[in-house]
Every structure is written in C-alpha cells, then in structure tokens.
Amino acid sequence: MGSDLSFGGNFEDKFDRNFDGNYEQDSTLSDAFVQIAESINTPAFIYEEEYISHRCQHLRHIADEAGCKLLYTLKALTLPGVLKIIAPYVHGFSASSLFESIIARDGLPAGGSVHLTSPGLRPDEIERISGLCDYLSFNSISQWLRHKSDVAEKVKVGLRVNPQMSFLEDSRYDPCRPHSKLGASIGQVREALEREPHLQHGLSGILIHNNCNAPDFRELLLTVQKVETELGFLLHSLEWINLGGGYLFDRESSNIEALYEAVWSLKSKYGLEVFIEPGSAFVREAGFLVSTVLDLIETDGKEIAILDTSVNHVPEAFEYQWRPEVLRDVEDGEFSYVLAGSTCLAGDVFGEYSFTQPLEINSKVIITGVGAYNLVKAHTFNGLTLPSIYSLKARRDVELVKEFTSEEHFQRWGFENNVSVGN
C-alpha cells in the first residue's frame, strides 16, 4: 500500500540505533530520519521493524538465559506487522479482552499459547475466550469462584495475585496502589486457601504484576521472595507462575542476575513453569510520531508552534504529564518553542523545546519513544484524524500501512458516508 522511499548508500551507518536500550540522538541520525519524515503525509506514526526485531532477539536471549518463557503483551502495540515480527521470538501472546484474544490466536504460530487476564471479564464472553485461550488468570477470588466452572477443560486456570509490594511513587502506574482493582491481595488468597484448602482444586497457576517501567530487577526478586514466604504452600501444588511485565530490559536496567535468581528459585523449589510478559520493552523506542508545523505565533513572550498532531495522539503525555522526547531538541538551544497540538483543548501542549535552527511553517517535528501505549489509546477529539501508520523497513524503505479516512470517521459516529445534517 502506498509508495516506498529508499535511501542509497550505507544508511545503517547514519541510522545508528541502540538496540538493547534507549534511542540515542545524533546529528547524522536526525538528518536521516528527517529525510524520511519529509517523504510522508502527517500526522504519522512510524514503527521501525529492525529495532523491534533486535529487541525481540535481546529479550528472547534474556528469557532463555533465565530459563523462563517469553510472552508479548498485545496492549502495548497491536499492529499486524508488529505482531508478525514478534511472533517467532515468543512463546505466546498476552491479552486483556475478547478482541485481543482473537487477534492473539490468529497471529500466533502453531504451538504458541494465548494468556488472558481482565478485571472486567464479561460472563457472555467467557465461552469464546476459553475457546481461544490456553491460560486464563482470574482477577479476583470472587471472579474465580463464580466462573471457574464456565471455562473449557483445556484452559489452564490461574489467579492474579496482588503481592502488595509497591515500588512506584505515582499511584496511577502502581498495580499495588491502595484499594487496587488488580488482583486478589496476597493476604486474602492465603487466608482463603488456609481456611478452605479445597478451593485450590483446578487452580494451576498464578499471575503477579506489580511494576511499571522498572529498571531494577531486585524489585522482582523481592516480590518473588514475598510470594514464596506467603504462598509457598500453594506454589508446591501449582504448574506455572506468570511474573508479568513492567521491566525495561534495556542498558539502564540493573541487577539482571536478580531475575535469574527469581526464576531459578521458582523452578528449583517448586518445579514451576515461569512466564514473563513485557510489552513496552519490545516496542517503546521503535515508535515515532511525525508532525508538521502549521502555524507559528508569539504569546506572552514565547513562540508557539502549532502542530498538525495532538496530545490526543500521545495520550500518555497528557494523562501522566510527562514531556516526550523530540528529535533535535537540545539543551539551551538558541530557538525555543512551545510545541502545541491543533485541537481547541487549552492543555493540548507537549512542552517547551529548543533547537539549533529555527522552526518554519511546514517544518517537521518528530516525537520519539512513543511505540507503546500511545497509538493504541489515540483518539479523534475535534475530528482530528488519527495518524497514518507507516513501517520503516530494514532496507530503510518507509511503507504506508494504514491511512484513516473521513468515511471511517463518519461511520464511527453513525453517520452515512455522505454526511447530511439538517438538510
């Protein structure tokens, strides 16, 4: 679909990527990527295939070294092309809904497993879900007891356990925040099973997930040690444990040996099959949002650059008030701008950025590191189109994958293709 843009010469030398960690900016890389940006219509989301492939190799190597099985969590980025790259490297996909489980089952090669957990499991969907999934972790004791008999026999039934260990300062990210909806508290599980041991009949595993963007694997080891202390009697009767995601697995990560120790302990003491399910770690640095400057205005002594995108296309920047990285942004640059989106939302602002060269009308602005949890949440407030989706190939061709049309927008709200209101 669409046209390709190819670059001559050794483009790889110019497009140096830090495949086992974060995206690193340099001037030659910037020039090369801006050249790509100039060739496409904006707003546009670009995912880099080779980066994802290298991340897959990196993560699979760690999983193999640790002796655990690797899953990819679809909710981070669910594009067909991305799943096709990832599928050969993982043992399965992790889903959070019926629709995701359909995509997961369809996108996996033979032998791959589909895992699902959701705090909002719908009774009318359980039959279809259990026909698609291999592992289903109920989110609460009540959900488990109410629906465990509704699940197909082939499904390995688990329970999500909240280990009640928090490592995050921002409660919006914290699965173990006070009054959390995510998982049965470890104390509740221990008390319920000690009081009524027969309840664990049919339970084959547990899922724990209590971190987000964590660089230190000691936190995972501490969590596993608490689970062993509190639920050791249960672990001896189980087949598997899913350690969830929330860890970066990049060069800033520390104490990788703690992951190995945690997995070894679970396998050697209890004979458990161990899963990990990163999402962001596969794709975060593989995603770029490309926009065009539509207008430049001066307000209260600051230059404002109005872009043809919006924080609605990078919703986590607005939700969690973080400042996304922008290519060619430099500290104390001579030319500073507030980068703002083009909707009428007053807070549609990315932040203030400085450049060595001035922006002009039609200049391209490239936001980096937005491959996870942004495109999947993007929306169309003010009728602003979703970004077109492009893949950046290993040959450094850029290919149009999806372009959103006015017809799709009208149909979403129930209008006919030929909109006629009030006539």
DABELTA-V322610 format. One record per pair of residues at least 24 apart in sequence whose C-alpha atoms are under 6 Angstrom apart, sorted by sequence separation. I is the first residue (numbers start at 1). J is the second residue. D is the distance in Angstrom with one decimal. If there is no record, write none. Layout:
# DABELTA-V322610
i=I j=J d=D
i=I j=J d=D
This chain:
# DABELTA-V322610
i=161 j=185 d=5.9
i=162 j=186 d=5.6
i=329 j=353 d=5.8
i=330 j=354 d=5.6
i=161 j=186 d=5.8
i=329 j=354 d=5.3
i=330 j=355 d=5.7
i=329 j=355 d=5.2
i=98 j=129 d=5.8
i=310 j=341 d=4.1
i=214 j=246 d=6.0
i=240 j=272 d=4.7
i=242 j=274 d=5.8
i=244 j=276 d=5.3
i=245 j=277 d=4.8
i=309 j=341 d=5.4
i=205 j=238 d=5.3
i=213 j=246 d=5.2
i=214 j=247 d=4.6
i=215 j=248 d=5.7
i=239 j=272 d=5.2
i=240 j=273 d=4.4
i=241 j=274 d=5.1
i=242 j=275 d=4.5
i=243 j=276 d=5.2
i=244 j=277 d=5.0
i=245 j=278 d=4.3
i=248 j=281 d=5.2
i=304 j=337 d=5.4
i=176 j=210 d=6.0
i=204 j=238 d=4.9
i=205 j=239 d=5.8
i=207 j=241 d=5.8
i=212 j=246 d=3.9
i=213 j=247 d=5.2
i=214 j=248 d=5.9
i=236 j=270 d=5.1
i=240 j=274 d=5.8
i=242 j=276 d=5.9
i=303 j=337 d=4.9
i=304 j=338 d=4.8
i=305 j=339 d=5.1
i=306 j=340 d=5.0
i=307 j=341 d=5.1
i=308 j=342 d=5.7
i=19 j=54 d=5.9
i=175 j=210 d=5.2
i=204 j=239 d=5.3
i=205 j=240 d=4.7
i=206 j=241 d=5.0
i=207 j=242 d=4.5
i=208 j=243 d=5.2
i=209 j=244 d=4.5
i=211 j=246 d=4.8
i=213 j=248 d=5.5
i=306 j=341 d=5.7
i=307 j=342 d=5.8
i=205 j=241 d=5.3
i=208 j=244 d=5.8
i=306 j=342 d=5.9
i=216 j=253 d=5.7
i=221 j=258 d=5.7
i=311 j=348 d=5.6
i=215 j=253 d=4.2
i=216 j=254 d=4.9
i=217 j=255 d=5.5
i=217 j=256 d=5.8
i=327 j=366 d=5.5
i=218 j=258 d=5.4
i=326 j=366 d=5.6
i=217 j=258 d=5.6
i=221 j=262 d=5.2
i=326 j=367 d=4.4
i=217 j=259 d=5.8
i=325 j=367 d=5.8
i=326 j=368 d=5.8
i=140 j=183 d=5.5
i=325 j=368 d=5.6
i=139 j=183 d=4.8
i=140 j=184 d=4.8
i=158 j=203 d=5.6
i=157 j=203 d=5.4
i=158 j=204 d=5.7
i=160 j=206 d=5.6
i=157 j=204 d=5.6
i=158 j=205 d=4.5
i=159 j=206 d=4.8
i=160 j=207 d=4.5
i=161 j=208 d=5.4
i=158 j=206 d=4.9
i=160 j=208 d=5.9
i=315 j=374 d=5.9
i=314 j=374 d=5.0
i=313 j=378 d=4.6
i=295 j=361 d=6.0
i=312 j=378 d=5.5
i=294 j=361 d=5.7
i=312 j=379 d=5.8
i=293 j=361 d=5.3
i=293 j=362 d=5.0
i=292 j=362 d=5.4
i=293 j=363 d=5.4
i=292 j=363 d=5.7
i=292 j=364 d=4.6
i=291 j=364 d=5.7
i=291 j=365 d=5.2
i=290 j=365 d=5.9
i=290 j=366 d=4.6
i=289 j=366 d=5.7
i=289 j=367 d=5.0
i=288 j=367 d=5.6
i=288 j=368 d=4.7
i=287 j=369 d=5.6
i=288 j=370 d=5.8
i=287 j=370 d=4.9
i=285 j=369 d=4.2
i=287 j=371 d=3.6
i=284 j=369 d=5.4
i=286 j=371 d=5.4
i=284 j=370 d=5.6
i=285 j=371 d=5.9
i=284 j=371 d=4.1
i=283 j=371 d=5.2
i=284 j=372 d=4.6
i=283 j=372 d=5.9
i=280 j=372 d=5.2
i=66 j=260 d=4.7
i=76 j=279 d=5.3
i=73 j=277 d=5.9
i=76 j=280 d=5.8
i=70 j=275 d=5.9
i=72 j=277 d=5.4
i=68 j=274 d=5.0
i=69 j=275 d=4.7
i=70 j=276 d=5.4
i=71 j=277 d=4.5
i=72 j=278 d=5.8
i=73 j=279 d=4.6
i=68 j=275 d=5.6
i=72 j=279 d=5.6
i=55 j=282 d=5.7
i=21 j=250 d=4.1
i=20 j=250 d=5.4
i=21 j=251 d=4.9
i=51 j=286 d=5.9
i=48 j=286 d=5.2
i=47 j=286 d=5.3
i=47 j=287 d=4.6
i=46 j=287 d=5.7
i=46 j=288 d=5.1
i=45 j=288 d=5.7
i=45 j=289 d=4.6
i=44 j=289 d=5.7
i=44 j=290 d=5.1
i=43 j=290 d=5.7
i=43 j=291 d=4.8
i=42 j=291 d=5.3
i=43 j=309 d=5.6
i=77 j=372 d=5.8
i=76 j=372 d=4.7
i=76 j=373 d=4.9
i=45 j=387 d=5.7
i=44 j=387 d=4.4
i=46 j=389 d=5.9
i=48 j=391 d=6.0
i=49 j=392 d=5.9
i=43 j=387 d=4.7
i=44 j=388 d=4.6
i=45 j=389 d=4.8
i=46 j=390 d=4.7
i=47 j=391 d=5.1
i=48 j=392 d=4.6
i=49 j=393 d=5.6
i=50 j=394 d=5.4
i=44 j=389 d=5.8
i=46 j=391 d=5.5
i=6 j=397 d=4.7
i=5 j=397 d=5.0
i=4 j=397 d=5.5
i=5 j=398 d=5.5
i=4 j=398 d=5.3
i=4 j=399 d=5.2
i=2 j=400 d=5.2
i=1 j=400 d=5.8
